[in-house]
Amino acid sequence: MAQQDRERFVEKLQQTASQRAIPIDRLNCQAIPDKDGFQLIVESGGKKQVFTVSDSEAINNPEAEIDALINEIGDNE
């Protein structure tokens, strides 16, 4: 997955969180070398969470993956 695609995924995640009034203080995306995926590091409400997202999930069904991440972030506030 290209860096540009990951950035779009992260941007969409931030927009969705904002629309659902889920505060995200900080969001970082890091590629995982030699793996089909990347890590999202989310800081919200003083808590830090790390999620691993496969490139195929982010490309094939980004809305479902974003919904799952948003629900997890919201549940841990």
N, C-alpha and C positions, 0 to 999 in steps of 0.2 A: 504494500500500500504506500502510495506516495505521501510525502510530508504534507502536501497541499490537501489531500483527501482527509488526513487526520485532523488538520486544522479546521476543515469544514465540519467534520464530525464534532469536534470540541465546541465550535461556535454554535452549532445547532443544539448541543447539550446545554450550553449556557443560556440560549434563548428560551428553551423549554423550561429550564429551572426558573428563569425570571417570570415567565408567563404563569407558572404555578406557584409563585411567591415562595420558592425555596431558595434561601440565601446561600450562595457559594462565595466564600471569601477569596479563595484561590483555587485555580485549576491548572494543572500542568500535565502535559502529554509527553511520554518518552517511548521511543522505539525500543523493542526488545531485540538485541542482536541475534541473528540467525534463527528467529522465530517468526511465525505467522501471527503477529499481533503487536500490541502496544499496551503500556500501562497508563492509566489515568490516576493522578494523585489529586484528590479533592480535599480541600479544607473548608469545613462548614461548621459554624457554631463552636469553634475551638477544637473540633475533632478532625483528625486526619484519616482518610480512607484511601486505600489503594485498590484499584480494580484492574484486572487484566481483560482486555478486549481483543478478540481475534479479528484479524483483518477481514476474514470472510463474513463475520457477523456484522461488522461495521459497513461493509459494502453491500451485502445482499439484503439486509433488513435493518437499516440504521434506526428507523423509528421504534421498532420493538426493543432494540438494544438500549436506546436512549431512555425509553419508558422504564425499562428494568433498572437502569442506573439511577434515574430520578427517584423511583420508588424506594430504592435502597438508601439513597442519600436522605430522603425525607423521613424515612423510618428511624434513622440514626441521629436525628436532630435532638 
